[in-house]
Amino acid sequence: MVVKNEFVAVSGVRLFTQKLQLDGEEWNAAKPVIIFLHEGRGSVAQWKDFPQKFLEKCRIPILLYDRLGYGNPLSAKKSADSIISILKKSYSASLSENFR
């Protein structure tokens, strides 16, 4: 399994992400990927080992992310209204552009 931690910019805001994929596989935006959604104060760390187990069983690449202001301390701190506004503006364009 390959685990890649990185920050991406979404509408000018730093967001911590983690990509998981099988050994020997390339990250490909044209192929399906599972994006793990979580509750309001969620972060990559809260998933514990569930994403790894899911990847082993389903064999589909996984993308995890920290909610803005939670998780990795280097992620941007934003209010809930800012987060919603950013996601509404950039969902379709930024998601496909930043998570290749």
FENVENWO-V439099 format. One line per field, one symbol per residue. burial: + if it has 9 or more other C-alpha atoms within 8 Angstrom, else -. Layout:
BEGIN
burial=???
END
This chain:
BEGIN
burial=------++++---+++++++++------+---+--------+++------+--++---+++++++++++++---++------+--+---++--+++-+--
END
